[in-house]
Amino acid sequence: MNRTILLLGSNEGDRCALLRSARLELTRRAGTIHRSSPLYETAAWGKTDQPAFLNQALELSTPLDPEALLSATQNIEQLLGRQRIEKWGSRTLDIDILFYNDAVICTPALNIPHPELSRRRFALVPVAAIAPDLQHPLLRQSIAELLRECPDPLPVTEFSCHQDYN
């Protein structure tokens, strides 16, 4: 089994329900969720004239290789209404593969670890909640260290869906 860290995000529709559905689909199609961060809300990064995002990090064990995992996550995104219209645009669901074991993968379709992770507080905060000591295989720093040094000023706030999310 392979250890992966995924980041889920949503800023369209019923964000809580979409993230819940994504978790269910991941367990059906990709593996077992071992840890999940709280939900966090943050303003959109990159393209700021859109609704706030909810984000959550998951630790998933999977039998899938990286390319098959990417295919599974993209299929789940599509199933839950994702349309790729505009870079950094609004979306019902986004599932990023942040880490896959200690692999460093750079292909036209897939970059692991995620190349922007160290500059995105909205990703580092949820990952730090489940794996603060995880070492970035290229930067050789822990997630906690990367978060302390993160230049992103956007606040990341814990969020409750006011229902049993797990």
C-alpha positions as CSV (number, residue, x, y, z in Angstrom):
1,M,0.0,0.0,0.0
2,N,1.1,3.5,-0.7
3,R,0.7,6.5,1.6
4,T,-0.7,9.6,0.0
5,I,-1.7,13.0,1.2
6,L,-4.6,14.6,-0.7
7,L,-6.1,18.1,-0.4
8,L,-9.8,18.5,-1.2
9,G,-11.2,21.9,-2.0
10,S,-14.6,23.3,-2.9
11,N,-16.1,26.7,-3.4
12,E,-19.2,26.1,-5.5
13,G,-22.5,24.6,-4.4
14,D,-23.0,22.8,-1.1
15,R,-19.3,22.7,-0.2
16,C,-19.8,20.5,2.9
17,A,-21.8,17.9,1.0
18,L,-19.4,17.9,-1.9
19,L,-16.4,17.2,0.4
20,R,-18.4,14.5,2.2
21,S,-19.2,12.9,-1.2
22,A,-15.6,13.1,-2.3
23,R,-14.5,11.3,0.9
24,L,-17.0,8.5,0.2
25,E,-15.9,8.2,-3.4
26,L,-12.3,8.1,-2.5
27,T,-12.9,5.1,-0.1
28,R,-14.9,3.4,-2.9
29,R,-12.4,4.0,-5.7
30,A,-8.9,4.7,-4.3
31,G,-8.2,3.3,-0.8
32,T,-8.6,3.8,2.9
33,I,-8.7,7.2,4.7
34,H,-6.6,7.0,7.8
35,R,-6.6,10.6,9.0
36,S,-8.5,13.7,8.0
37,S,-7.9,17.3,9.0
38,P,-10.7,19.6,10.2
39,L,-12.3,21.6,7.5
40,Y,-10.8,25.1,6.9
41,E,-12.2,28.1,5.0
42,T,-10.0,30.6,3.2
43,A,-10.4,33.2,0.6
44,A,-9.6,32.1,-3.0
45,W,-5.9,32.1,-3.9
46,G,-4.6,33.1,-7.3
47,K,-7.9,34.3,-8.7
48,T,-9.5,36.2,-5.8
49,D,-12.9,37.4,-7.3
50,Q,-14.7,34.2,-6.3
51,P,-16.3,32.6,-3.2
52,A,-14.3,31.3,-0.3
53,F,-13.0,27.7,-0.4
54,L,-13.4,24.9,2.1
55,N,-10.3,22.7,2.2
56,Q,-9.5,19.4,4.0
57,A,-6.4,17.2,3.9
58,L,-6.6,13.4,4.0
59,E,-4.1,10.7,4.5
60,L,-5.0,7.8,2.2
61,S,-3.5,4.4,1.8
62,T,-4.0,3.2,-1.8
63,P,-3.0,0.3,-3.9
64,L,-3.1,2.6,-7.0
65,D,0.1,3.8,-8.7
66,P,0.3,7.6,-9.0
67,E,-1.2,7.8,-12.5
68,A,-4.1,5.6,-11.6
69,L,-4.7,7.6,-8.4
70,L,-4.7,10.8,-10.5
71,S,-7.2,9.2,-12.9
72,A,-9.4,8.2,-9.9
73,T,-9.4,11.6,-8.4
74,Q,-10.2,13.3,-11.7
75,N,-13.1,10.9,-12.3
76,I,-14.4,11.8,-8.8
77,E,-14.1,15.5,-9.5
78,Q,-16.0,15.0,-12.8
79,L,-18.7,12.8,-11.1
80,L,-19.3,15.6,-8.6
81,G,-19.7,18.3,-11.2
82,R,-16.2,19.7,-11.8
83,Q,-15.7,21.6,-15.0
84,R,-12.3,22.7,-16.0
85,I,-13.0,26.1,-17.5
86,E,-10.6,28.6,-16.0
87,K,-7.3,28.2,-14.3
88,W,-7.8,28.8,-10.5
89,G,-11.5,29.4,-11.2
90,S,-14.4,28.3,-9.0
91,R,-15.0,24.6,-8.8
92,T,-17.4,22.2,-7.1
93,L,-14.4,19.9,-6.2
94,D,-10.7,19.9,-6.5
95,I,-8.6,16.9,-5.4
96,D,-4.8,17.5,-5.4
97,I,-2.2,14.8,-4.8
98,L,0.2,16.6,-2.5
99,F,2.4,13.6,-1.6
100,Y,2.8,10.0,-2.7
101,N,5.1,8.1,-0.4
102,D,8.4,9.9,-0.7
103,A,8.2,10.1,-4.5
104,V,9.2,13.0,-6.7
105,I,7.3,12.8,-9.9
106,C,7.4,15.4,-12.7
107,T,5.5,14.5,-15.8
108,P,3.2,16.7,-18.1
109,A,0.2,15.3,-16.2
110,L,1.4,15.0,-12.6
111,N,3.8,16.8,-10.3
112,I,4.4,15.3,-6.8
113,P,5.0,16.8,-4.4
114,H,2.7,19.5,-5.4
115,P,4.9,22.3,-6.7
116,E,3.1,25.2,-5.0
117,L,2.5,23.6,-1.6
118,S,5.1,25.6,0.3
119,R,3.5,28.9,-0.8
120,R,-0.1,28.0,0.0
121,R,-1.2,28.4,3.6
122,F,-4.6,26.9,2.7
123,A,-2.9,23.6,1.9
124,L,-0.2,23.7,4.6
125,V,-2.6,24.3,7.5
126,P,-4.8,21.2,6.9
127,V,-1.7,19.0,6.2
128,A,-0.1,20.2,9.4
129,A,-3.2,19.1,11.3
130,I,-2.6,15.5,10.2
131,A,1.1,15.2,9.4
132,P,3.2,18.1,10.9
133,D,6.4,16.1,10.9
134,L,6.1,14.9,7.3
135,Q,9.2,15.8,5.4
136,H,8.9,17.4,2.0
137,P,11.1,15.2,-0.2
138,L,12.6,18.1,-2.2
139,L,12.7,20.9,0.3
140,R,13.9,18.7,3.2
141,Q,11.7,20.5,5.7
142,S,8.7,19.4,7.7
143,I,5.2,20.6,7.0
144,A,5.3,22.5,10.3
145,E,8.5,24.3,9.3
146,L,7.1,25.1,5.8
147,L,4.0,26.5,7.5
148,R,6.1,28.7,9.8
149,E,7.9,30.1,6.8
150,C,4.9,30.4,4.4
151,P,4.7,33.8,2.8
152,D,0.9,33.5,2.0
153,P,-0.9,36.1,4.2
154,L,-4.4,34.7,3.6
155,P,-6.1,33.6,6.9
156,V,-7.2,30.0,7.2
157,T,-10.0,29.4,9.6
158,E,-11.4,26.2,11.0
159,F,-15.0,25.7,9.7
160,S,-17.9,23.6,10.9
161,C,-20.6,22.3,8.7
162,H,-23.1,22.2,11.6
163,Q,-23.7,18.5,11.1
164,D,-21.9,15.2,11.5
165,Y,-19.3,15.6,8.8
166,N,-17.3,12.4,9.4
